[in-house]
């Protein structure tokens, strides 16, 4: 029996189930619109064309800015049902330029989104050493539970379970309860983090 092929099939299913598309930290003025889009992307009847059209409408109505628009389009392109990685890479480059042009007080968060998308792309392509570099940079720019969950998932994918557990232990002792609770919820839901469950 080809155990490597079986493992690959299991990992592919985990990737589909674990695909958490949007950031857990979005500017309050755009949070409701991005939440609507996230629900659309995670729905069983996800239609990429409909989601793209909805993102276009959100941008045209001014409910999201260009940075979040490009983020959403990247998520759609990289989603397990689309897997257009060339388009996803192009969009993340555009998002980075848009973030720098916009500047302002949300620049670090917007660049964290860029780093996160680059990490997702590397993760989906099996380049875990590259992914962890981008995910770490995203967490340094934006200390969110989602960004840390990406670091932990990548450590596990690299086979560094002890390091992941040590990092989780440090976070549980050092970070505020809301952060730890949100991270614990992600660990319970995300198949890529299953090894960290109690």
C-alpha positions as CSV (number, residue, x, y, z in Angstrom):
1,X,0.0,0.0,0.0
2,X,1.3,3.5,-0.9
3,X,1.1,5.2,2.5
4,X,2.7,8.4,1.1
5,X,-0.2,8.8,-1.3
6,X,-2.8,8.1,1.4
7,X,-1.1,10.8,3.6
8,X,-1.2,13.2,0.8
9,X,-4.9,12.6,0.3
10,X,-5.5,13.2,4.0
11,X,-3.4,16.4,4.0
12,X,-5.4,17.7,1.0
13,X,-8.6,17.3,2.9
14,X,-7.1,19.0,5.9
15,X,-6.1,21.9,3.7
16,X,-9.6,22.3,2.4
17,X,-11.1,22.2,5.9
18,X,-8.4,24.4,7.3
19,X,-8.7,27.1,4.7
20,X,-9.5,30.2,6.9
21,X,-9.6,32.8,4.2
22,X,-9.7,36.3,5.8
23,X,-7.8,37.9,8.5
24,X,-9.1,37.8,12.1
25,X,-8.2,41.5,12.4
26,X,-9.8,43.9,9.9
27,X,-10.4,47.6,10.3
28,X,-13.8,48.1,12.1
29,X,-15.2,50.2,9.2
30,X,-14.7,47.2,6.8
31,X,-15.3,44.3,9.1
32,X,-19.0,43.8,8.3
33,X,-18.4,43.7,4.6
34,X,-15.4,41.4,4.8
35,X,-17.5,39.1,7.1
36,X,-20.2,38.9,4.5
37,X,-17.6,38.0,1.9
38,X,-16.0,35.4,4.2
39,X,-19.3,33.7,4.8
40,X,-19.8,33.5,1.0
41,X,-16.4,32.0,0.5
42,X,-16.8,29.4,3.2
43,X,-20.3,28.3,2.1
44,X,-20.9,24.8,0.7
45,X,-22.2,26.3,-2.5
46,X,-19.3,28.7,-2.9
47,X,-19.4,30.3,-6.4
48,X,-16.1,32.0,-7.2
49,X,-17.7,34.2,-9.9
50,X,-20.4,35.4,-7.6
51,X,-17.8,36.1,-4.9
52,X,-15.7,38.1,-7.3
53,X,-18.7,40.1,-8.3
54,X,-19.7,40.7,-4.7
55,X,-16.1,41.9,-3.9
56,X,-16.3,44.2,-7.0
57,X,-19.6,45.7,-5.6
58,X,-18.2,46.2,-2.1
59,X,-15.3,48.2,-3.6
60,X,-17.6,50.2,-5.9
61,X,-19.9,51.0,-2.9
62,X,-16.9,52.1,-0.8
63,X,-17.6,49.4,1.8
64,X,-14.0,48.1,1.5
65,X,-10.8,49.8,0.3
66,X,-8.6,48.6,-2.5
67,X,-6.2,46.8,-0.1
68,X,-9.1,44.7,1.3
69,X,-10.5,44.2,-2.2
70,X,-7.2,42.7,-3.4
71,X,-7.0,40.6,-0.3
72,X,-10.5,39.2,-0.9
73,X,-9.7,38.5,-4.6
74,X,-6.5,36.7,-3.5
75,X,-8.5,34.5,-1.1
76,X,-10.8,33.6,-3.9
77,X,-8.0,32.8,-6.3
78,X,-6.1,30.7,-3.7
79,X,-9.2,28.9,-2.4
80,X,-9.3,25.1,-2.6
81,X,-12.0,25.2,-5.2
82,X,-10.1,27.6,-7.5
83,X,-6.4,27.0,-6.9
84,X,-5.3,29.7,-9.4
85,X,-1.9,30.3,-7.7
86,X,-0.5,32.5,-10.4
87,X,-3.5,34.9,-10.1
88,X,-3.2,34.7,-6.3
89,X,0.5,35.7,-6.5
90,X,-0.3,38.6,-8.9
91,X,-3.0,39.9,-6.6
92,X,-0.8,39.8,-3.5
93,X,1.8,41.9,-5.4
94,X,-0.9,44.5,-6.3
95,X,-2.1,44.4,-2.7
96,X,1.3,45.3,-1.4
97,X,1.6,48.3,-3.8
98,X,-2.0,49.4,-2.8
99,X,-1.1,49.1,0.9
100,X,2.0,51.3,0.5
101,X,0.2,53.9,-1.6
102,X,-2.6,54.0,1.0
103,X,-0.1,54.3,3.9
104,X,-1.6,55.7,7.1
105,X,-2.1,54.2,10.5
106,X,-3.2,50.8,9.1
107,X,0.0,50.3,7.0
108,X,1.4,47.6,9.4
109,X,-1.9,45.7,9.4
110,X,-2.2,45.9,5.6
111,X,1.4,44.7,5.1
112,X,0.7,41.9,7.6
113,X,-2.2,40.9,5.3
114,X,0.3,40.8,2.4
115,X,2.7,38.7,4.3
116,X,-0.1,36.3,5.4
117,X,-1.2,35.9,1.8
118,X,2.3,35.2,0.7
119,X,2.6,32.6,3.5
120,X,-0.7,31.0,2.5
121,X,0.5,30.7,-1.1
122,X,3.8,29.1,0.0
123,X,1.9,26.7,2.4
124,X,-0.5,25.6,-0.3
125,X,2.5,24.9,-2.6
126,X,4.2,22.9,0.0
127,X,7.0,25.4,0.6
128,X,6.7,25.4,4.4
129,X,10.1,27.0,5.2
130,X,9.1,29.9,3.0
131,X,5.6,30.0,4.5
132,X,6.8,30.2,8.1
133,X,9.0,33.2,7.2
134,X,6.0,35.1,5.8
135,X,3.7,34.0,8.6
136,X,6.3,35.1,11.3
137,X,6.6,38.5,9.6
138,X,2.8,38.8,9.5
139,X,2.7,38.1,13.3
140,X,5.4,40.6,14.0
141,X,3.4,43.3,12.2
142,X,0.0,42.2,13.5
143,X,-0.2,40.2,16.7
144,X,-3.4,38.4,16.0
145,X,-4.5,34.9,16.9
146,X,-4.9,34.0,13.2
147,X,-1.4,35.0,12.4
148,X,0.0,32.9,15.3
149,X,-2.2,30.0,14.3
150,X,-0.6,30.1,10.8
151,X,2.9,29.9,12.4
152,X,1.8,26.9,14.6
153,X,0.3,25.1,11.7
154,X,3.4,25.5,9.6
155,X,5.6,24.3,12.5
156,X,3.5,21.2,12.7
157,X,3.6,20.7,8.9
158,X,7.4,20.9,9.2
159,X,7.4,18.2,11.8
160,X,8.4,20.5,14.6
161,X,5.6,19.6,17.1
162,X,7.8,20.2,20.2
163,X,8.6,23.7,19.0
164,X,4.9,24.4,18.3
165,X,3.9,23.1,21.8
166,X,6.6,25.2,23.4
167,X,5.5,28.3,21.5
168,X,1.9,27.7,22.4
169,X,2.8,27.3,26.1
170,X,4.7,30.6,26.0
171,X,1.7,32.3,24.4
172,X,-0.7,30.9,26.9
173,X,1.4,32.3,29.8
174,X,2.3,35.7,28.2
175,X,-0.7,36.9,26.2
176,X,-4.1,38.2,27.4
177,X,-7.0,35.9,27.9
178,X,-9.0,37.1,24.9
179,X,-6.0,36.3,22.6
180,X,-5.5,32.9,24.1
181,X,-9.2,32.0,24.0
182,X,-9.4,33.0,20.3
183,X,-6.3,30.9,19.5
184,X,-7.7,27.9,21.5
185,X,-10.9,28.2,19.4
186,X,-8.9,28.1,16.2
187,X,-6.9,25.0,17.5
188,X,-10.2,23.2,18.1
189,X,-11.6,24.0,14.6
190,X,-8.5,23.8,12.3
191,X,-7.4,20.3,11.2
192,X,-3.9,21.6,10.7
193,X,-3.7,22.3,14.4
194,X,-5.2,19.1,15.6
195,X,-2.0,17.8,17.2
196,X,-2.1,20.7,19.6
197,X,-5.5,19.8,21.0
198,X,-5.7,18.5,24.6
